């Protein structure tokens, strides 16, 4: 897992042309002006899903993981808590959907690493990390605008 402020992205050695392209898009795009939905960056190799959602309690969500893509979670407005756990230590709740590059997992929340993202912050979850995104903080559910850039590994 890599987490940092978006403004510090050059201090993190996330090697590879696709990550460089994804971070260049994040840095050069007016994220607040984007409508929810898919935004093309480089076809199926790099694309961004913009979401306007309400965060929810961690107890109401499952962990998810991917095999073909790393996710760059970046908050546009609001606050997001993301639980992160090694996918190898998680219990699968379903067969892996290869076409959708997605599966759901369970893992004890008290053993997870929790990251709090605020506007302009990002967190990278590679395929080795199961993640529970869009969780609310102690104040309860709240409006959240975020972008999740999918980078093919």
Buried (B, 14 or more C-beta within 10 A) or exposed (E): BBBBEBEEBEEBEBEEEBBEBBBEBBEEBEBEEBEEEEBEBBEEBBBBBBBBBEBBEBEEBBBBBBBBBBBBBBBBBBBBBBBBBBBEEBEBEEEEEEEEBBBBBBBEBEEBEBBBBEBEBBBBBBBEBBBBBBBBBEEEBBEBBBBBBBBBE
